[in-house]
Amino acid sequence: MKLTTKSHYSVKALLDLALQPNYGPSSVKAIAERQTIPAPYLEKLLMTLRRAGLVNAYRGVSGGYQLAQSPEKISLGQILAALEESVEPFPQTLWDQNQAEDWVTLSVWRQLHQKFIKALYSITLADLYYDARSWQAAQGEGINFIV
């Protein structure tokens, strides 16, 4: 599995919202500038994430987008599912009993697949945030946070 530009930008935008006081709201323009994401593309991504219930949208001068839930409750699996990204880590031919070398091989791949899916749904925005902060601290970077 590889994160696409769509999923990469979406995770960056959601992490950006997680940094806002009370998790937002923040304008598309502000997020786009902080994360160097083209604003029109970001707007489309945020609309998709809104339809999936991951963010809320607010109109007006102080409007923008805000996380619909706390970062601890939004998983990488939910984000990828909202974007209709494939979460299949292995080629589909591995599931074909005629293609598998034997039932043991097929069983191993199926178990690995289930564990991978479970892992995607157990990794949260909060986990990613703390991982990024730890990496930045190890690099000696200051508190300026760009995902």
Summary of the structure (lengths in Angstrom):
residues: 147
radius of gyration: 18.0
end to end distance: 20.4
largest distance: 62.1
contacts: 407
relative contact order: 0.16
helix: 59%
strand: 7%
